[in-house]
Amino acid sequence: MSKGFFNVPKAVNEPVKSYAPGSIERETVANAYKQMWNSQVEVPLYIGNEEIKTGDTKTMSAPHDHQHVVGIYHQANRELVEKAIASALEARAKWASLSWEHRASIFLKAAELLAGPYRAKINAATMIAQSKTIHQAEIDAACELIDFLRYNVEFMTQIYKDQPKSDSSMWNRVEYRPLEGFVYAITPFNFTAISGNLPSSAALMGNVVVWKPAATQVYSANVIMQVFKEAGLPNGVINMITGDSGMISDVILSNPHLAGVHFTGSTGVFNDIWKTIGQNIASYKTYPRIVGETGGKDFIIAHPSANAKQVATGISRGAFEFQGQKCSAASRVYLPKSLWADVKSFLEADLQSMKMGSPEDMSNFITAVISEASFDKLARYIDQAKNDSDAEVVIGGNYDKSKGYFIEPTVILTTNPKYATMETELFGPVVTIYVYEDAQWQETLKLVDETSEYALTGAVFSQCRYAIEEATVALQNAAGNFYINDKPTGAVVGMQPFGGARGSGTNDKAGSAQNLLRWASVRTIKETFVTPEDYRYPFLG
């Protein structure tokens, strides 16, 4: 066993910078934002040692100013997707045999580049193209991605140190080999950190990757590739391709060397991927590992003993930070009748104080949703709630897409616990509240568990320990990440491994050793020191 196992830098969580008015970091990111806003970037395909510009391009714009073009990205055709696969497989031989220390070093260096010279750039890119406030960009694109890179190295060494028992007659050991083939990483728009983690976590374990970022996140994905290249990642280990999602997946999922899929996105797309893999199963060289984090319809339930101000703050932050576009965002809330009036009053005060606009103005708490399609869907549900007899918009409800895709933070009150917005995943600043009778606590817990197909995150607010235990037991299958007296968002790498089950994914817990194990194929080796030369056992006499 290498001595390096014992002197790997201990992973620590990256401190979150405040970006308070007058701070150096605020000025630095503001300057980076202006510089990037006033220039245009051209994003190529990263395949092997080439940066390919196909001429088939699409524009990239800011959701908060959709007429402002910040760049273009090039789209792959089928032949270039095949080339990306071939490039990954060609790189595999050297990468898979590279000692783990050198793989670790690359990603530790990437973390330090993000913590230092690239911090303002990755944050500004996320603010511009994903319309995140500086705080949301900082905790995502900088801190969480840095944490993923650092902690994954530590998790890798923990895995490698896990070895079987031996005795004086034999030496037993296990090798944690990379998968035989390549991994397909599919990443979403809403977290730059996820986009960096899904390809890099598989690559850290010795795998090669074809990575397809979401079209609405290509702008910051390009910065991630720049960081990986500067950190010394060899050509072909991670190949980034953009273009028609259906075509790309069709080519990749039909390749016999597909060894795994690392996915974050919608439940429907993940279901289609799983179905396609099942249909193609006889053609693969090995059974592909399928790891996915998908949808959510995340809840807050308050017990009558809860503190109304704390509940309101949990809703304000949990439902409306990053415009409710976190997969963990609170979108359905169950409040006891005795608390509703106070919670509503606090919520109204919170939402009236929230400013909405461009993330360049760092006093804004709300910016734009990601796209026109998202805006239109949210507007339809808000309008429907205004017209339905079993629902009403009690706070907010306005929207405007003339300049950017702005949806006002909206609170819907329903008398129907199975109302559409209590069940349907809405990626936006819309939360629906159902008020229950105080005496119906146990029945409401059952309702929370049975209402949604998803099981990603959830929270209970209570000052009664018996009620907290009741909720924790009753909702054990309703959320993979369960919060007590806190909002259901904000999982931190190394502290709260993230993922859910049911329709929310395979619950392989990003930010933990469990996830990295999915990208390793274990070989057991037994070496006998004195080999028998007679087949007879003592029982034969």
C-alpha positions as CSV (number, residue, x, y, z in Angstrom):
1,M,0.0,0.0,0.0
2,S,1.4,3.4,-1.0
3,K,2.5,5.7,1.8
4,G,0.6,8.4,-0.1
5,F,-2.6,7.1,1.4
6,F,-1.6,8.7,4.7
7,N,-0.5,12.1,3.5
8,V,-3.2,13.2,1.1
9,P,-4.3,16.7,2.1
10,K,-7.2,16.5,4.5
11,A,-10.4,17.7,2.7
12,V,-11.9,20.8,4.3
13,N,-14.9,22.8,3.1
14,E,-14.1,25.9,1.1
15,P,-15.1,29.0,3.1
16,V,-17.9,31.0,1.5
17,K,-16.9,34.6,0.8
18,S,-19.4,37.2,1.9
19,Y,-19.3,39.6,-1.1
20,A,-20.4,42.3,1.3
21,P,-20.5,45.9,-0.1
22,G,-17.0,47.3,-0.3
23,S,-15.3,44.0,-0.1
24,I,-12.4,43.1,-2.4
25,E,-14.2,39.9,-3.6
26,R,-17.3,41.9,-4.6
27,E,-15.2,44.3,-6.7
28,T,-13.3,41.4,-8.3
29,V,-16.4,39.5,-9.4
30,A,-18.1,42.7,-10.5
31,N,-15.2,43.5,-12.8
32,A,-15.1,39.9,-14.1
33,Y,-18.9,40.1,-14.8
34,K,-18.5,43.3,-16.8
35,Q,-15.6,42.1,-18.8
36,M,-17.3,38.8,-19.7
37,W,-20.7,40.6,-20.4
38,N,-19.0,42.9,-22.8
39,S,-17.2,40.2,-24.8
40,Q,-18.4,37.1,-26.6
41,V,-17.0,33.6,-26.2
42,E,-16.9,30.8,-28.7
43,V,-17.2,27.4,-27.2
44,P,-15.8,24.5,-29.2
45,L,-16.2,20.8,-28.8
46,Y,-13.4,19.3,-26.6
47,I,-12.5,16.0,-28.2
48,G,-9.1,14.5,-27.5
49,N,-6.4,17.1,-28.1
50,E,-8.7,19.1,-30.4
51,E,-11.0,22.0,-29.9
52,I,-13.4,21.6,-32.8
53,K,-15.5,24.3,-34.3
54,T,-18.1,22.8,-36.6
55,G,-19.8,26.0,-37.8
56,D,-23.1,24.7,-36.7
57,T,-23.7,27.1,-33.8
58,K,-26.2,28.3,-31.3
59,T,-26.2,31.5,-29.4
60,M,-25.9,31.8,-25.6
61,S,-27.8,34.6,-23.9
62,A,-28.4,35.7,-20.3
63,P,-31.9,34.7,-18.9
64,H,-32.2,38.1,-17.2
65,D,-31.5,39.9,-20.5
66,H,-32.4,37.4,-23.3
67,Q,-31.6,39.8,-26.1
68,H,-28.0,40.1,-25.0
69,V,-25.8,37.5,-26.6
70,V,-22.7,36.4,-24.6
71,G,-21.4,33.9,-27.1
72,I,-22.0,30.9,-29.3
73,Y,-21.3,27.2,-29.0
74,H,-20.6,24.6,-31.7
75,Q,-22.8,21.5,-32.1
76,A,-21.6,18.0,-32.8
77,N,-22.9,15.7,-35.5
78,R,-23.0,11.9,-35.2
79,E,-19.5,11.4,-36.6
80,L,-18.1,13.8,-33.9
81,V,-19.9,12.0,-31.2
82,E,-18.4,8.8,-32.4
83,K,-15.0,10.5,-32.4
84,A,-15.5,11.6,-28.8
85,I,-16.1,8.0,-27.8
86,A,-13.1,6.8,-29.8
87,S,-11.0,9.5,-28.2
88,A,-12.1,8.5,-24.7
89,L,-11.4,4.8,-25.3
90,E,-7.9,5.6,-26.8
91,A,-7.1,7.7,-23.7
92,R,-8.3,4.9,-21.4
93,A,-5.2,2.7,-21.5
94,K,-2.8,5.3,-20.1
95,W,-5.3,7.0,-17.8
96,A,-6.6,3.7,-16.2
97,S,-3.0,2.6,-15.5
98,L,-1.9,6.0,-14.1
99,S,-1.2,5.8,-10.4
100,W,-4.0,7.2,-8.2
101,E,-1.7,9.8,-6.7
102,H,-1.3,11.5,-10.1
103,R,-5.0,11.4,-10.8
104,A,-5.7,12.9,-7.4
105,S,-3.1,15.6,-8.0
106,I,-4.8,16.9,-11.1
107,F,-8.2,17.3,-9.4
108,L,-6.7,18.8,-6.3
109,K,-5.0,21.4,-8.5
110,A,-8.3,22.0,-10.2
111,A,-9.8,22.8,-6.8
112,E,-7.0,25.3,-6.0
113,L,-7.4,27.0,-9.4
114,L,-11.1,27.4,-8.7
115,A,-10.4,28.7,-5.2
116,G,-8.0,31.2,-6.5
117,P,-7.4,32.5,-10.1
118,Y,-10.6,31.1,-11.6
119,R,-13.0,32.0,-8.7
120,A,-14.3,35.3,-10.1
121,K,-14.5,33.9,-13.6
122,I,-16.5,30.8,-12.7
123,N,-18.8,32.8,-10.5
124,A,-19.4,35.5,-13.1
125,A,-20.1,32.9,-15.8
126,T,-22.7,31.3,-13.5
127,M,-24.3,34.7,-12.8
128,I,-24.4,35.6,-16.4
129,A,-25.6,32.4,-18.1
130,Q,-27.7,30.8,-15.3
131,S,-28.8,34.1,-13.6
132,K,-27.6,33.2,-10.1
133,T,-27.0,35.9,-7.5
134,I,-23.5,36.3,-6.4
135,H,-24.2,34.3,-3.2
136,Q,-25.9,31.5,-5.1
137,A,-23.0,31.4,-7.6
138,E,-20.4,31.4,-4.8
139,I,-21.9,28.5,-2.9
140,D,-22.3,26.5,-6.1
141,A,-19.8,27.2,-8.8
142,A,-16.9,28.0,-6.4
143,C,-17.4,26.4,-3.0
144,E,-19.4,23.2,-3.8
145,L,-17.3,22.3,-6.9
146,I,-14.1,22.9,-4.9
147,D,-15.5,20.7,-2.1
148,F,-16.5,17.9,-4.6
149,L,-12.9,17.9,-6.0
150,R,-11.2,17.8,-2.6
151,Y,-13.5,15.4,-0.8
152,N,-13.7,13.0,-3.8
153,V,-9.9,12.5,-3.4
154,E,-10.3,11.8,0.3
155,F,-13.2,9.4,-0.5
156,M,-11.1,7.6,-3.1
157,T,-8.3,6.9,-0.6
158,Q,-10.8,5.6,1.9
159,I,-12.1,3.2,-0.7
160,Y,-8.7,2.0,-1.7
161,K,-7.7,1.4,1.9
162,D,-10.6,-0.9,2.4
163,Q,-8.9,-4.3,2.1
164,P,-9.9,-7.9,3.1
165,K,-8.3,-9.9,5.9
166,S,-5.3,-12.1,5.2
167,D,-3.5,-14.7,7.3
168,S,-0.1,-16.3,7.4
169,S,-1.0,-18.7,4.6
170,M,-2.4,-16.2,2.1
171,W,-2.5,-12.6,1.1
172,N,-5.9,-11.3,0.0
173,R,-6.3,-7.9,-1.6
174,V,-8.8,-6.1,-3.8
175,E,-8.1,-3.8,-6.8
176,Y,-10.6,-1.0,-7.5
177,R,-10.3,-0.9,-11.2
178,P,-12.0,1.6,-13.5
179,L,-15.0,0.4,-15.5
180,E,-14.3,-1.4,-18.8
181,G,-15.3,1.1,-21.4
182,F,-16.4,4.8,-21.0
183,V,-18.8,6.8,-18.9
184,Y,-21.5,9.1,-20.3
185,A,-22.0,12.2,-18.1
186,I,-25.2,14.2,-18.6
187,T,-25.4,17.4,-16.5
188,P,-28.1,20.0,-15.8
189,F,-28.3,23.8,-16.0
190,N,-29.0,24.6,-12.4
191,F,-25.7,23.7,-10.6
192,T,-22.3,24.4,-12.1
193,A,-20.9,22.2,-9.3
194,I,-22.9,19.2,-10.5
195,S,-21.6,19.8,-14.0
196,G,-18.1,19.7,-12.8
197,N,-18.6,16.8,-10.5
198,L,-20.4,14.2,-12.7
199,P,-17.5,13.8,-15.2
200,S,-14.7,14.4,-12.8
201,S,-15.8,11.9,-10.1
202,A,-15.9,9.1,-12.7
203,A,-12.5,10.3,-14.1
204,L,-10.9,10.4,-10.7
205,M,-11.5,6.7,-10.3
206,G,-9.6,6.0,-13.6
207,N,-12.5,6.2,-16.0
208,V,-12.8,8.1,-19.3
209,V,-15.8,10.3,-20.0
210,V,-17.9,11.7,-22.7
211,W,-19.7,14.7,-21.1
212,K,-22.8,16.5,-22.4
213,P,-23.6,19.6,-20.4
214,A,-27.1,21.2,-20.7
215,A,-27.4,23.8,-23.5
216,T,-28.2,26.5,-21.0
217,Q,-25.1,25.8,-19.0
218,V,-22.5,25.5,-21.7
219,Y,-21.1,29.0,-20.9
220,S,-19.9,28.0,-17.5
221,A,-19.1,24.4,-18.6
222,N,-16.5,25.9,-20.9
223,V,-14.8,27.5,-17.9
224,I,-14.8,24.1,-16.1
225,M,-13.0,22.6,-19.2
226,Q,-10.4,25.4,-19.1
227,V,-9.8,24.6,-15.4
228,F,-9.4,20.9,-16.1
229,K,-7.0,21.5,-18.9
230,E,-4.9,23.9,-16.9
231,A,-4.8,21.4,-14.0
232,G,-3.1,18.9,-16.4
233,L,-6.0,16.6,-17.3
234,P,-4.7,14.5,-20.2
235,N,-6.4,14.8,-23.6
236,G,-9.3,12.5,-24.1
237,V,-10.0,11.7,-20.5
238,I,-13.0,14.1,-20.4
239,N,-14.5,15.0,-23.8
240,M,-17.1,17.7,-23.8
241,I,-19.6,17.7,-26.6
242,T,-22.7,19.9,-27.2
243,G,-25.6,19.6,-29.6
244,D,-28.9,17.8,-30.1
245,S,-29.4,15.8,-26.9
246,G,-31.5,13.1,-28.5
247,M,-29.0,12.4,-31.3
248,I,-26.0,12.4,-28.9
249,S,-27.7,10.0,-26.5
250,D,-28.8,7.8,-29.4
251,V,-25.2,7.4,-30.6
252,I,-23.7,6.9,-27.1
253,L,-26.3,4.5,-25.7
254,S,-25.9,2.3,-28.7
255,N,-22.1,1.9,-28.3
256,P,-21.0,-1.5,-27.0
257,H,-18.3,0.1,-24.9
258,L,-20.8,2.1,-22.7
259,A,-19.8,1.3,-19.1
260,G,-21.9,3.8,-17.2
261,V,-24.2,6.8,-17.2
262,H,-23.8,9.6,-14.6
263,F,-26.9,11.7,-14.9
264,T,-28.7,14.7,-13.3
265,G,-31.8,15.9,-14.9
266,S,-35.5,15.2,-15.4
267,T,-37.1,11.9,-14.4
268,G,-38.6,11.4,-17.8
269,V,-35.3,11.7,-19.6
270,F,-33.7,9.3,-17.1
271,N,-36.5,6.8,-17.6
272,D,-35.9,6.9,-21.3
273,I,-32.2,6.4,-20.9
274,W,-32.8,3.4,-18.6
275,K,-35.3,1.9,-21.1
276,T,-32.9,2.3,-24.0
277,I,-30.1,0.7,-22.0
278,G,-32.4,-2.2,-21.2
279,Q,-33.3,-2.6,-24.9
280,N,-29.6,-2.6,-25.8
281,I,-28.4,-4.7,-22.9
282,A,-27.3,-7.7,-25.0
283,S,-25.0,-5.5,-27.1
284,Y,-22.9,-4.1,-24.3
285,K,-19.5,-5.5,-23.3
286,T,-20.4,-5.0,-19.7
287,Y,-23.5,-4.2,-17.7
288,P,-23.6,-0.3,-17.6
289,R,-23.7,1.4,-14.2
290,I,-26.7,3.7,-14.1
291,V,-26.5,6.5,-11.6
292,G,-29.1,9.3,-11.6
293,E,-30.4,12.2,-9.6
294,T,-33.7,13.3,-11.1
295,G,-36.8,15.2,-10.1
296,G,-38.3,16.4,-6.8
297,K,-41.4,17.8,-5.3
298,D,-39.9,18.7,-2.0
299,F,-41.9,19.5,1.1
300,I,-41.9,21.4,4.3
301,I,-44.3,20.2,7.1
302,A,-44.7,22.2,10.2
303,H,-46.1,20.9,13.5
304,P,-48.3,23.1,15.6
305,S,-45.4,23.5,18.0
306,A,-43.2,25.1,15.3
307,N,-41.9,28.6,15.5
308,A,-43.8,30.6,12.8
309,K,-40.9,32.9,12.0
310,Q,-38.5,30.1,11.5
311,V,-41.1,28.3,9.2
312,A,-41.6,31.4,7.1
313,T,-37.8,31.9,6.7
314,G,-37.5,28.3,5.7
315,I,-40.1,28.8,3.0
316,S,-38.6,32.1,1.9
317,R,-35.1,30.7,1.5
318,G,-36.1,27.1,0.6
319,A,-38.6,28.0,-2.1
320,F,-37.2,31.2,-3.6
321,E,-33.4,31.1,-3.6
322,F,-32.2,30.7,-7.2
323,Q,-35.8,31.3,-8.3
324,G,-36.8,27.8,-6.9
325,Q,-34.7,26.1,-9.6
326,K,-32.9,23.8,-7.2
327,C,-33.9,20.2,-7.4
328,S,-34.2,20.4,-3.6
329,A,-36.3,23.6,-3.5
330,A,-39.4,23.6,-1.3
331,S,-42.5,23.5,-3.5
332,R,-45.2,22.1,-1.3
333,V,-45.9,23.1,2.3
334,Y,-48.2,21.7,5.0
335,L,-49.0,24.2,7.8
336,P,-51.3,23.8,10.8
337,K,-54.2,26.1,10.9
338,S,-53.0,27.7,14.2
339,L,-49.7,28.9,12.5
340,W,-51.0,29.9,9.1
341,A,-51.9,33.6,9.9
342,D,-48.5,34.3,11.4
343,V,-46.5,32.4,8.7
344,K,-48.5,34.3,6.0
345,S,-47.7,37.6,7.6
346,F,-44.0,36.9,7.9
347,L,-43.9,35.5,4.3
348,E,-45.6,38.7,3.0
349,A,-43.1,40.8,4.7
350,D,-40.2,38.7,3.3
351,L,-41.4,38.7,-0.2
352,Q,-42.2,42.4,-0.3
353,S,-38.6,43.1,0.7
354,M,-37.1,40.9,-2.0
355,K,-35.7,42.8,-4.9
356,M,-35.8,41.2,-8.4
357,G,-33.6,41.9,-11.4
358,S,-30.1,41.3,-12.9
359,P,-27.6,39.5,-10.7
360,E,-25.1,42.3,-11.6
361,D,-27.0,44.3,-9.0
362,M,-26.0,42.4,-5.9
363,S,-28.8,43.8,-3.9
364,N,-31.2,41.6,-5.8
365,F,-32.4,38.3,-4.2
366,I,-34.5,37.1,-7.2
367,T,-33.3,37.0,-10.8
368,A,-34.7,35.3,-13.9
369,V,-35.7,31.7,-14.6
370,I,-33.6,29.8,-17.1
371,S,-35.5,29.9,-20.3
372,E,-38.7,31.0,-22.1
373,A,-40.0,27.5,-22.0
374,S,-39.6,27.4,-18.2
375,F,-41.2,30.9,-17.9
376,D,-44.2,29.9,-20.1
377,K,-44.9,26.7,-18.1
378,L,-44.7,28.6,-14.7
379,A,-47.0,31.3,-16.0
380,R,-49.6,28.8,-17.1
381,Y,-49.7,27.2,-13.6
382,I,-49.9,30.6,-11.9
383,D,-52.8,31.6,-14.2
384,Q,-54.6,28.3,-13.6
385,A,-54.4,28.8,-9.8
386,K,-55.9,32.3,-10.3
387,N,-58.9,30.7,-12.0
388,D,-59.4,27.5,-10.0
389,S,-62.0,27.3,-7.2
390,D,-59.8,25.2,-5.0
391,A,-56.7,27.5,-5.2
392,E,-55.8,31.1,-5.0
393,V,-52.6,33.2,-5.4
394,V,-52.2,34.8,-2.0
395,I,-48.8,36.4,-2.6
396,G,-47.1,37.4,-5.9
397,G,-48.3,35.9,-9.1
398,N,-47.0,38.5,-11.6
399,Y,-44.5,37.8,-14.4
400,D,-42.9,39.6,-17.3
401,K,-40.6,38.3,-20.1
402,S,-40.1,41.5,-22.1
403,K,-36.5,41.8,-21.1
404,G,-35.7,38.7,-19.0
405,Y,-37.7,35.7,-17.8
406,F,-38.9,37.1,-14.5
407,I,-41.4,35.4,-12.4
408,E,-42.4,37.1,-9.2
409,P,-42.1,34.9,-6.0
410,T,-45.5,33.3,-5.8
411,V,-47.4,31.7,-3.0
412,I,-50.5,29.6,-3.9
413,L,-52.9,28.5,-1.2
414,T,-55.0,25.4,-1.9
415,T,-57.8,23.6,-0.1
416,N,-57.0,20.5,-2.2
417,P,-54.0,18.6,-0.9
418,K,-53.7,16.9,-4.3
419,Y,-54.0,20.1,-6.3
420,A,-51.8,20.2,-9.4
421,T,-49.1,22.4,-8.0
422,M,-48.9,20.1,-4.9
423,E,-48.0,17.2,-7.1
424,T,-46.4,18.5,-10.3
425,E,-42.7,19.4,-10.3
426,L,-42.3,23.1,-11.1
427,F,-38.8,24.5,-11.5
428,G,-39.5,28.0,-10.4
429,P,-40.3,30.5,-7.6
430,V,-43.8,29.0,-6.9
431,V,-44.7,27.3,-3.7
432,T,-48.1,25.9,-2.8
433,I,-49.4,25.7,0.8
434,Y,-52.1,23.4,2.2
435,V,-53.4,24.3,5.7
436,Y,-54.4,21.3,7.8
437,E,-56.3,21.1,11.1
438,D,-54.0,20.9,14.1
439,A,-55.5,17.6,15.2
440,Q,-54.7,16.0,11.8
441,W,-50.9,15.8,12.3
442,Q,-50.6,12.0,11.8
443,E,-53.0,12.0,8.9
444,T,-51.0,14.9,7.3
445,L,-47.8,13.0,7.6
446,K,-49.4,10.1,5.7
447,L,-50.6,12.7,3.1
448,V,-47.1,14.0,2.7
449,D,-45.7,10.5,2.1
450,E,-48.3,9.5,-0.4
451,T,-48.8,12.7,-2.5
452,S,-45.6,12.7,-4.6
453,E,-43.9,10.2,-6.9
454,Y,-40.6,11.9,-5.8
455,A,-38.5,11.4,-2.7
456,L,-35.6,13.9,-2.8
457,T,-35.7,16.4,0.1
458,G,-38.1,17.4,2.8
459,A,-38.2,19.2,6.1
460,V,-40.0,19.2,9.4
461,F,-40.3,22.2,11.7
462,S,-41.3,21.4,15.3
463,Q,-40.3,22.2,18.9
464,C,-41.7,18.9,20.1
465,R,-39.2,16.0,20.0
466,Y,-42.0,13.4,19.9
467,A,-43.4,15.0,16.8
468,I,-40.0,15.2,15.2
469,E,-39.5,11.5,15.7
470,E,-42.9,10.8,14.4
471,A,-42.2,12.7,11.2
472,T,-38.7,11.2,10.8
473,V,-40.2,7.7,10.9
474,A,-43.3,8.4,8.9
475,L,-41.4,10.1,6.1
476,Q,-38.4,7.8,6.0
477,N,-39.1,6.9,2.3
478,A,-40.3,10.4,1.3
479,A,-36.9,12.1,1.2
480,G,-33.4,11.0,0.7
481,N,-32.2,14.2,2.5
482,F,-34.4,15.1,5.5
483,Y,-34.0,18.3,7.4
484,I,-35.1,19.1,11.0
485,N,-35.9,22.7,11.7
486,D,-34.2,23.9,8.5
487,K,-35.1,24.5,4.9
488,P,-34.8,21.4,2.6
489,T,-31.9,22.9,0.5
490,G,-28.2,23.5,0.9
491,A,-26.6,20.1,1.2
492,V,-22.9,20.5,1.8
493,V,-20.3,18.1,0.5
494,G,-18.8,16.0,3.3
495,M,-21.7,16.9,5.6
496,Q,-24.9,15.9,3.9
497,P,-24.4,13.3,1.0
498,F,-27.1,14.2,-1.5
499,G,-29.7,12.1,-3.4
500,G,-33.1,10.6,-3.2
501,A,-35.1,7.5,-4.3
502,R,-38.5,6.8,-5.8
503,G,-38.9,9.0,-8.8
504,S,-35.9,11.2,-7.6
505,G,-33.2,8.8,-8.7
506,T,-30.9,6.0,-7.6
507,N,-29.9,7.6,-4.3
508,D,-26.2,7.1,-4.9
509,K,-25.3,10.1,-2.8
510,A,-23.2,12.6,-4.6
511,G,-20.5,13.9,-2.2
512,S,-19.8,10.6,-0.6
513,A,-17.7,7.4,-1.1
514,Q,-20.9,5.6,-2.1
515,N,-21.1,7.5,-5.4
516,L,-17.4,6.9,-6.2
517,L,-17.8,3.2,-5.6
518,R,-20.2,3.1,-8.6
519,W,-17.3,4.0,-10.8
520,A,-15.1,1.2,-9.7
521,S,-15.0,-2.5,-10.7
522,V,-13.5,-4.6,-7.9
523,R,-11.1,-7.4,-8.5
524,T,-10.3,-9.8,-5.7
525,I,-6.8,-11.3,-5.7
526,K,-5.8,-14.3,-3.5
527,E,-2.2,-15.3,-3.3
528,T,-1.4,-18.6,-1.6
529,F,2.1,-18.8,-0.2
530,V,2.5,-22.6,0.1
531,T,0.5,-24.3,-2.6
532,P,-1.1,-27.7,-1.8
533,E,0.3,-30.7,-3.7
534,D,-2.2,-33.3,-2.6
535,Y,-6.0,-33.2,-3.2
536,R,-6.8,-35.3,-0.1
537,Y,-8.4,-33.6,2.9
538,P,-8.0,-35.0,6.5
539,F,-11.6,-36.3,6.6
540,L,-10.7,-38.9,4.0
541,G,-8.4,-40.5,6.5
